[in-house]
Each structure stands twice: as structure tokens, then as C-alpha cells.
Amino acid sequence: MIEVLIVEDEADILDILTFNLENAGYKVLAASSAEDGIRMLGPDTALILLDVMLPGMSGFQMARQLRKENRNHIPIIFLTARGTENDILTGFSAGGDDYIAKPFSINEVLARVKAVLRRSGGESTRGDVLDFGELHIDLSSETAELGGRPLSLSRKEFDLLALLARHPDTYFSRAALISSLWKDAPYVLDRTVDVHIARIRSKLGKYRDLIKNKTGFGYYVDSHNVVQK
């Protein structure tokens, strides 16, 4: 049974998350503070659902401490009511693998948990497929198809497309994308993101306008701009 640690100080949210994750087949550890969460972490913990605003140590501080202790194998999904660009960037910089903005649906949480566990090797079942018309993105096999034909994407191109597709209509600045996808690269220019986006668009054909850029905000997948068959 896969073990998930939830760190959330709002009792109602903690209870709801615990109940639904247990019903989905996970073993759940529940903590109401970062300090308790760190103490409860064990060798079998496969993922952490971590609230940002906590009493005492914040979620960001907890994540940084875990990364400093070389617990990089444990993926972290931040739960936050602060969905601004700076908060998202801070979360990725602190070592987060994904974020979920409050208020959220339980189905969204379960889907994100499954997707992150698959990417980290913590869950081996078939992955969710993100569908945008004829474009299908399989998160578990890390492949994409357009009109039934495989798309030839590099690993970084797939990761970039998948990140945007998992958060449709959410803006990501170049800085946020670099922080999330090029964590181990010390010198990555904004131009690098632009080049990868251009390559993805060229491969999407009639779906190239699915990925848009709004000046001053960033890149995003426009879920309302899906090409009809």
C-alpha cells in the first residue's frame, strides 16, 4: 500500500483528504504542522501533500529542509490558497513537484497524486491521459499522440507540454518554467524556454495555437482553443 503524508492545519480539509485518499487505497499519515510532519516521515513515505501556510514552520521551509537533508526522492505537492506567480515560483524553487490551488476538487487531488507518483516511480498503474481534441498526452508512458500518430518530442519538450497541459488556463512565466523543469541546470536563459515552446508548436500542427503566450503573464494551454475535428 502506497503511503502518503498529508500536512494540513485546517482540520476539515485534513479529514476530507484523509478520508478520500484512504478510500482510493492509500495509507495516509496526517499531520497538522510541519514539525509533526517531519517527525512522522518514514522510509515508506512515497509522497507529501503539503500546505504552504502552516503554524510555525511553513510548507516552503519544510520542503527546503527535506531537500537539504537529501530527501529528494520524496515528491511534494503543495496545497496553497496563494496561487500567485511568485508563490508558484517559490514552491518550485523549494523543491516542489506540483501545486494545487485552494479551493480544489478531490478528483483533481487524486489525479495529481497519481500523476506525480507515476513520474517518481511510486505507482505503476496506467496513467491518466490528458485530451485536447485529437491531442492525447499520456502521463504514465510519457508519450503524446496527435490524430492517432505519435509525436516526436524530446524529454524536455514532453515535460514542458505536460506541465502546461496539467494546468490548463494557468499562466507560467519563463522563470517558473525554468525553476520547475531545469532545476539542476545552473544557467538557463529565458530564450531556452522560447525555443522549446517553438519546437513543440511546430510539431503540434493545427494545434500549435493551443499553447499561447500573454505578455506580462507567461505561457499557458488555452483549453478553450481546442481544434474541432
Backbone torsions as a table, in degrees:
resi	resn	phi	psi	omega
1	MET	NA	132.2	-177.6
2	ILE	-77.1	131.6	-176.2
3	GLU	-98.6	127.0	178.8
4	VAL	-121.1	131.9	175.8
5	LEU	-100.4	125.5	175.0
6	ILE	-107.2	126.9	176.2
7	VAL	-118.7	106.4	-173.4
8	GLU	-153.2	127.2	-175.3
9	ASP	-89.7	-11.2	176.2
10	GLU	-86.3	113.9	-171.4
11	ALA	-58.2	-41.5	-178.6
12	ASP	-63.1	-44.1	179.6
13	ILE	-66.7	-40.7	179.0
14	LEU	-61.4	-42.7	179.5
15	ASP	-65.4	-43.3	-178.8
16	ILE	-64.1	-45.4	179.6
17	LEU	-63.3	-44.0	-179.6
18	THR	-61.2	-47.9	-178.6
19	PHE	-59.4	-48.1	-175.1
20	ASN	-72.8	-36.7	177.5
21	LEU	-68.8	-38.7	175.9
22	GLU	-64.6	-39.7	177.4
23	ASN	-64.8	-27.3	179.0
24	ALA	-83.1	-0.6	174.6
25	GLY	101.0	10.6	-179.8
26	TYR	-95.9	151.5	168.2
27	LYS	-87.5	127.9	-172.7
28	VAL	-115.7	132.2	168.0
29	LEU	-107.7	131.7	-175.0
30	ALA	-120.1	129.9	178.9
31	ALA	-134.5	147.2	-179.0
32	SER	-103.8	2.5	176.5
33	SER	-147.5	158.9	179.2
34	ALA	-64.8	-38.1	-179.6
35	GLU	-61.5	-43.7	177.2
36	ASP	-66.8	-38.6	179.6
37	GLY	-60.3	-43.5	179.3
38	ILE	-62.8	-40.3	179.9
39	ARG	-67.5	-30.9	-176.6
40	MET	-83.9	-16.9	-179.5
41	LEU	-58.1	134.3	178.5
42	GLY	-131.7	177.4	-178.4
43	PRO	-65.5	-17.8	-178.0
44	ASP	-97.4	-1.9	179.9
45	THR	-67.5	121.7	-174.5
46	ALA	-100.0	-18.9	-176.8
47	LEU	-163.4	150.4	177.7
48	ILE	-122.0	126.2	168.3
49	LEU	-96.0	112.9	-165.7
50	LEU	-124.2	115.8	175.1
51	ASP	-69.4	146.9	-179.2
52	VAL	-82.0	-49.5	-176.4
53	MET	-89.1	100.8	-178.0
54	LEU	-126.0	154.4	174.4
55	PRO	-68.4	141.2	-178.2
56	GLY	75.2	-127.5	179.3
57	MET	-65.2	132.6	179.3
58	SER	-79.4	168.1	177.0
59	GLY	-62.3	-39.3	178.3
60	PHE	-62.0	-42.8	179.9
61	GLN	-64.7	-40.3	177.8
62	MET	-62.0	-44.8	-179.9
63	ALA	-61.0	-44.5	179.8
64	ARG	-62.3	-39.1	179.5
65	GLN	-64.8	-41.9	179.9
66	LEU	-64.6	-41.1	178.9
67	ARG	-67.3	-35.7	178.2
68	LYS	-66.3	-31.2	177.8
69	GLU	-85.1	10.5	177.6
70	ASN	64.3	29.8	173.9
71	ARG	-92.3	50.5	-175.7
72	ASN	-74.2	-11.7	-177.6
73	HIS	-78.7	-11.8	-178.3
74	ILE	-95.5	110.3	179.2
75	PRO	-69.2	148.6	-178.1
76	ILE	-125.0	129.1	171.4
77	ILE	-111.5	119.5	179.0
78	PHE	-81.2	139.2	171.3
79	LEU	-107.4	120.2	-174.6
80	THR	-146.0	140.8	172.2
81	ALA	-88.6	-5.1	-179.1
82	ARG	-105.4	90.2	-174.1
83	GLY	-97.8	26.1	180.0
84	THR	-73.3	164.5	-179.7
85	GLU	-58.8	-41.4	-179.3
86	ASN	-64.3	-37.7	179.6
87	ASP	-67.8	-41.4	178.5
88	ILE	-63.0	-44.3	179.3
89	LEU	-62.4	-42.2	178.2
90	THR	-62.5	-39.9	179.4
91	GLY	-62.8	-45.6	178.2
92	PHE	-65.1	-39.9	-179.5
93	SER	-65.5	-30.6	-180.0
94	ALA	-77.7	-6.2	178.3
95	GLY	108.7	12.5	179.1
96	GLY	-73.3	150.0	179.1
97	ASP	-101.3	-20.5	179.4
98	ASP	-165.1	168.7	175.5
99	TYR	-141.9	150.7	176.6
100	ILE	-129.0	123.3	-178.9
101	ALA	-84.2	138.1	174.2
102	LYS	-84.2	145.5	-4.8
103	PRO	-75.2	149.8	-177.5
104	PHE	-129.2	163.4	174.8
105	SER	-96.6	150.7	178.9
106	ILE	-62.9	-37.3	179.0
107	ASN	-61.5	-37.4	177.2
108	GLU	-64.4	-44.7	179.8
109	VAL	-60.3	-47.2	-178.7
110	LEU	-62.6	-40.2	179.6
111	ALA	-65.6	-41.8	-179.8
112	ARG	-67.0	-41.2	178.3
113	VAL	-59.3	-47.1	-179.9
114	LYS	-61.9	-44.0	-177.5
115	ALA	-64.0	-44.3	-179.0
116	VAL	-68.0	-39.4	178.4
117	LEU	-63.9	-38.0	178.8
118	ARG	-65.1	-42.9	-179.0
119	ARG	-65.8	-29.5	-178.7
120	SER	-91.5	-2.8	-179.6
121	GLY	85.5	8.7	-177.1
122	GLY	-85.2	-9.9	179.9
123	GLU	-146.0	131.2	-171.0
124	SER	-108.0	3.5	-179.3
125	THR	-74.3	166.6	-175.4
126	ARG	-62.5	140.1	-173.1
127	GLY	-81.8	164.7	174.6
128	ASP	-72.1	148.9	176.0
129	VAL	-112.3	125.4	176.3
130	LEU	-89.7	124.7	-175.9
131	ASP	-112.2	129.1	172.3
132	PHE	-131.5	86.8	-174.9
133	GLY	64.1	-121.9	-179.7
134	GLU	-87.0	-0.9	178.2
135	LEU	-92.6	122.4	-179.6
136	HIS	-121.8	125.2	-178.6
137	ILE	-116.4	112.9	-178.3
138	ASP	-96.1	110.6	-175.3
139	LEU	-71.8	-29.0	-176.9
140	SER	-77.4	-42.5	-179.5
141	SER	-89.7	-6.7	-179.9
142	GLU	55.4	48.0	177.7
143	THR	-131.6	160.4	177.4
144	ALA	-136.9	145.9	178.2
145	GLU	-128.1	146.3	175.9
146	LEU	-129.3	115.2	-177.8
147	GLY	62.0	31.7	179.4
148	GLY	84.9	-2.0	-180.0
149	ARG	-110.1	137.4	-179.2
150	PRO	-62.2	141.0	173.3
151	LEU	-92.6	132.6	178.9
152	SER	-86.9	93.3	-178.6
153	LEU	-115.0	140.0	171.9
154	SER	-70.2	166.9	-179.4
155	ARG	-58.7	-44.4	-178.3
156	LYS	-69.2	-35.9	176.9
157	GLU	-64.0	-42.0	178.1
158	PHE	-63.9	-45.9	-178.8
159	ASP	-59.4	-39.6	179.9
160	LEU	-67.9	-46.0	178.1
161	LEU	-62.4	-43.3	-178.4
162	ALA	-65.0	-39.9	179.7
163	LEU	-62.5	-46.5	179.1
164	LEU	-65.6	-40.0	-177.3
165	ALA	-69.3	-31.4	178.6
166	ARG	-69.7	-19.5	-178.3
167	HIS	-127.1	61.2	-177.0
168	PRO	-57.5	141.1	178.0
169	ASP	68.0	15.2	175.5
170	THR	-107.4	128.5	-178.1
171	TYR	-80.1	135.9	174.1
172	PHE	-123.6	119.4	176.1
173	SER	-70.0	164.7	176.5
174	ARG	-59.5	-38.5	-179.8
175	ALA	-62.3	-41.7	179.8
176	ALA	-66.1	-40.7	179.4
177	LEU	-66.1	-41.7	178.3
178	ILE	-63.8	-43.5	-179.3
179	SER	-62.9	-34.7	-178.0
180	SER	-80.8	-41.7	-169.0
181	LEU	-104.8	-17.3	179.8
182	TRP	-122.1	45.5	-174.6
183	LYS	-58.7	-37.4	-173.7
184	ASP	-93.8	1.8	-179.8
185	ALA	-99.1	116.7	-174.0
186	PRO	-69.6	-30.1	-176.0
187	TYR	-130.3	97.3	176.7
188	VAL	-125.9	126.2	-177.7
189	LEU	-89.6	157.5	175.2
190	ASP	-55.2	-34.4	-178.8
191	ARG	-59.8	-29.9	178.9
192	THR	-60.6	-42.7	177.8
193	VAL	-63.4	-45.3	-179.1
194	ASP	-59.7	-41.2	-179.6
195	VAL	-64.7	-43.4	179.7
196	HIS	-65.3	-40.5	177.5
197	ILE	-62.2	-43.7	-179.7
198	ALA	-61.3	-40.0	179.1
199	ARG	-66.2	-41.8	179.0
200	ILE	-63.5	-46.5	-179.6
201	ARG	-58.9	-40.4	-178.7
202	SER	-64.2	-26.3	-179.0
203	LYS	-89.0	-15.0	-178.1
204	LEU	-84.9	-8.9	176.8
205	GLY	57.5	-123.5	-177.6
206	LYS	-66.9	-9.8	177.8
207	TYR	-98.2	11.5	-175.7
208	ARG	-60.1	-31.5	-179.0
209	ASP	-81.6	4.3	174.1
210	LEU	-64.1	-34.9	177.6
211	ILE	-96.3	120.8	-177.6
212	LYS	-122.3	163.0	177.1
213	ASN	-129.0	127.3	175.9
214	LYS	-112.5	119.0	-177.0
215	THR	-53.8	129.4	179.7
216	GLY	88.2	-9.8	179.7
217	PHE	-117.6	-56.9	178.3
218	GLY	136.0	-167.0	-180.0
219	TYR	-85.7	149.9	176.6
220	TYR	-159.4	158.2	172.1
221	VAL	-91.2	123.0	-178.4
222	ASP	-89.5	97.9	-176.2
223	SER	-67.7	-15.0	179.6
224	HIS	-90.9	0.7	-176.6
225	ASN	-116.2	44.9	179.9
226	VAL	-87.4	127.6	-179.1
227	VAL	-67.5	132.0	178.0
228	GLN	-84.5	146.5	179.9
229	LYS	-65.4	NA	NA
